[in-house]
Amino acid sequence: MSKANQNEEIVYEEFDEIPFGGNEPDELIMFKCRACGYEEYVPDFVAYESYIPEEFAENGSPIVLCPHCEGDMIIKSDEV
């Protein structure tokens, strides 16, 4: 932005709306804790988006931290 434009007020209503994936609900995946057995649905984007290969169980399931015992939760259908 040039110095001449620094004092211009931005009118956000003039911009088009930014689509953030539409109105589709998130897919939920059932996870189960290996340690305490607690089960909880986790949105698929949480389960798959920010993991590195070392953070997957030996069977390929992403690992999520259990909110009850801090154990490893894996996809229920992928139980080992």
KAMO-V519357 format. One record per residue. N is the residue number from 1. RES is the residue in three letters. PHI is phi in radians with two decimals (none if undefined). PSI is psi in degrees with one decimal (none if undefined). Layout:
N/RES/PHI/PSI, N/RES/PHI/PSI
//
This chain:
1/MET/none/130.9, 2/SER/-1.36/162.8, 3/LYS/-1.08/-30.7, 4/ALA/-1.16/-28.8, 5/ASN/-1.66/-2.9, 6/GLN/-1.12/-30.0, 7/ASN/-1.64/2.3, 8/GLU/-1.28/138.3, 9/GLU/-1.47/136.4, 10/ILE/-1.57/128.3, 11/VAL/-1.83/100.1, 12/TYR/-1.17/-26.1, 13/GLU/-1.10/-19.4, 14/GLU/-1.36/-16.3, 15/PHE/-1.52/150.4, 16/ASP/-1.23/153.3, 17/GLU/-1.21/139.9, 18/ILE/-1.60/122.0, 19/PRO/-1.32/131.3, 20/PHE/-2.03/55.8, 21/GLY/1.54/8.5, 22/GLY/1.35/-162.7, 23/ASN/-1.81/15.9, 24/GLU/-1.29/133.7, 25/PRO/-1.22/153.2, 26/ASP/-1.18/144.3, 27/GLU/-1.35/133.6, 28/LEU/-1.83/139.6, 29/ILE/-2.11/130.6, 30/MET/-1.36/124.3, 31/PHE/-1.95/150.7, 32/LYS/-2.32/136.6, 33/CYS/-1.33/133.1, 34/ARG/-1.22/-28.8, 35/ALA/-1.51/-52.0, 36/CYS/-1.91/-8.8, 37/GLY/1.47/1.2, 38/TYR/-1.05/138.6, 39/GLU/-2.09/142.3, 40/GLU/-2.75/144.3, 41/TYR/-1.38/136.6, 42/VAL/-2.19/133.2, 43/PRO/-1.05/142.1, 44/ASP/-1.03/-33.4, 45/PHE/-1.18/-29.5, 46/VAL/-1.26/-39.9, 47/ALA/-1.21/-31.7, 48/TYR/-2.05/-14.5, 49/GLU/-1.42/-34.6, 50/SER/-2.11/38.5, 51/TYR/-2.01/150.4, 52/ILE/-1.84/162.0, 53/PRO/-0.91/-31.8, 54/GLU/-1.20/-15.0, 55/GLU/-1.72/19.5, 56/PHE/-1.96/145.6, 57/ALA/-1.17/166.2, 58/GLU/-1.07/-19.8, 59/ASN/-1.62/3.1, 60/GLY/1.69/-3.3, 61/SER/-1.35/137.4, 62/PRO/-1.12/150.8, 63/ILE/-1.85/128.7, 64/VAL/-2.05/142.6, 65/LEU/-1.28/130.0, 66/CYS/-1.26/128.7, 67/PRO/-1.29/-12.0, 68/HIS/-1.65/-43.1, 69/CYS/-2.21/-0.6, 70/GLU/1.12/22.4, 71/GLY/-1.43/-175.7, 72/ASP/-1.54/127.9, 73/MET/-1.84/134.7, 74/ILE/-2.18/167.1, 75/ILE/-1.03/129.7, 76/LYS/-1.00/-41.5, 77/SER/-1.22/-13.4, 78/ASP/-1.78/18.5, 79/GLU/-0.95/144.1, 80/VAL/-1.83/none
//
